[in-house]
């Protein structure tokens, strides 16, 4: 890992934490219904971003953004454009940021926890010929 790669991960982490704060700070001027809707969309984005597969997240973002844009922009919904834009943009951005974080941080933790098991397996089992290593074969036979 290079320093540039680690900086990008930190930047993603900061953006994931700061984006909801900024949006909810701006949403204080919105009506309470829109504010509650944004909170629910953030919760949905957190669950989708952390617990769904990457391809599922991509398709959910495409489909849900299309549906939201269709209802809010093409339909007859009377609300300011800034509220509509906030409701449309929140899910794709937050779910994408959380998906990136999950991929880079949480999967590294799982791999590093299993590293000792992998090294032990490689030491006792030759993956090229799919047989036990010389030490184990002498021990058993």
N, C-alpha and C positions, 0 to 999 in steps of 0.2 A: 504494500500500500504506500502510495506516495503522499506527501503532505498536502498536495492539491486535492487529492481524493478525500482525505480526512477533513479538509476544510469544507468541501462540498457537503459532506455528511453533517457537519456541525451547522452549516448554513441551512440545510434542510430541517434539522432539528429546531433551530431558532425560528424558522419560518412557520413550522408546524405549531409552535407554541404561541407565536405572536399574531398570526393571521386571525384566529378566532377572537383574540382580545381586541384587535383593531376593528374587525367587523362588528362585534357587539358594542363597542364604544360608539361607532358611527350609527348603529341601529337604535341607540337611545332616543334619537329624534323620530324614529319610525313609530307607527301605531303599535299598540301592544300585541295585536294579532300577528303582525309581521315579525315582531321580536320573538314571540313564542314559536312561530314557524321557523325562524332562523335557528333557534336553540334545538328544535327537533331535527332539522336538517344537519346540524353539527353532530348530534348524537348518531344519526344514521351514517354520516360520513366516517365517524370514528369506528363504528362497528364494521362497516364495509371495508374501510382501509386496513383494519387490523386483522380481520377474520376471513376475508375472502381471497380467492386465488387472483393472481394478477390479470389473467384473461377475463375473469368474471368482473373484476373491477373496471376494466376497459369497456366492456359491453354495457355494464350498468351506467357508467358515466355517459356513454354515447346515447343510450336509450332514454335515461331519465332527463338529461339535458335537452334532448329533442322534445320530449313530452312537456317539460316545464316551459320551454321557449314557445311551443305551440299554444299552450293554454294562456300563458301570461302576455305574450307579445302579439299573437294573432287573434286571440279571443277577446271578448269584451270584458276586461277586468279593469275597474277604475281604481288606479293607484299610481303614485308617482313612478317615473321611470327608474329612479335610484333604488326604490324598494324592489321592483321587478328584477333589476340587474343583480341586486344582492341575493335574492332568492334563487336565481339561476346559477350564479357563479360559485356559491359556497360549497356545494357538494363536490363538484369536480376537483376544485383546488385542494380542499382538505383531504379528500379520499386519496388523491394522487400523492400528496406529501406523506401521508401516513403509510401508504403502500411502499413508498421508497424507503422510509425509515424501517419498516418491518423487514423489508428485504435485506437491508444492509446491516442493521443492528441486531435484530432478534435472531436471524438465522446464523450470524457469526457466533452468537452466544451458544446456540445449540451445537454448532460444529465444534467449537472449542471445548464444550463439555464432553463431547464424544471422542475427542482426539486421542485420549489415552486408550480407549477401547479399540480404536482403529489401529494404533501402533502395536498394541498387544496382539491383535488379530493378524497383522502383517508379519509380526515376529514368529508366530506359530503356524502360519499357513502361507504357502507360496501361491500367489494369485496367478502366476503364469501357467503352471502345470496343474493347479487346483489339487495339490497334495500337501500333506503336512511337511513342515521343515525337517531338516536333518536331526535337529535336537529332539523334537517331539517324536519322530519316528524311532530313534534310538531308545527313548524313554519308554515307549509303548511296546516295542518288539524286542 
